[in-house]
Amino acid sequence: MTETSAPARKALVLLYSDDAAVREAMRLAIGTEPTADLSVRFVEAGTHHEVLRTVDREDVDLVILDGEAAPAGGLGICRQIKDEVRDAPPVIVAIARSADRWLAAFSGAEGTLEHPLDPMTTGETIAAVLRGHATR
């Protein structure tokens, strides 16, 4: 009989984009077990207001924001979360241009992903951010 071990950490991940297709692409790139030591479940937000309400009401472990969303982009929402939410969860912003990494850092994001999301780097980035946040 083979013993299977459950992932060591379970995380609630908030996905934000104004575009449902982008949220779906994010969910597919991440998967339910992005790394061997991490399983995730998702909650989604399609508006700026929904992001803030979810972060306020849910015990969110990680927020992934679409930097290309409109009218409220992920970079601005990230800055607002970091400025206004006590013990804010870590945030990753999905950007379209690698040149925007400095904007993500300025907004307070703990990590970035680039559109289109690569499932291999996406899972590792998410796990690294969650591991780093857990050690604080």
HELIX and SHEET records of a PDB file:
HELIX    1   1 ALA A   20  ILE A   30  1                                  11    
HELIX    2   2 HIS A   48  ARG A   57  1                                  10    
HELIX    3   3 GLY A   74  GLU A   84  1                                  11    
HELIX    4   4 SER A   98  ASP A  100  5                                   3    
HELIX    5   5 ARG A  101  SER A  107  1                                   7    
HELIX    6   6 PRO A  119  ALA A  134  1                                  16    
SHEET    1   A 5 LEU A  38  ALA A  45  0                                        
SHEET    2   A 5 ARG A   9  TYR A  16  1                                        
SHEET    3   A 5 LEU A  62  ASP A  66  1                                        
SHEET    4   A 5 VAL A  91  ILE A  95  1                                        
SHEET    5   A 5 GLY A 111  GLU A 114  1                                        
END                                                                             
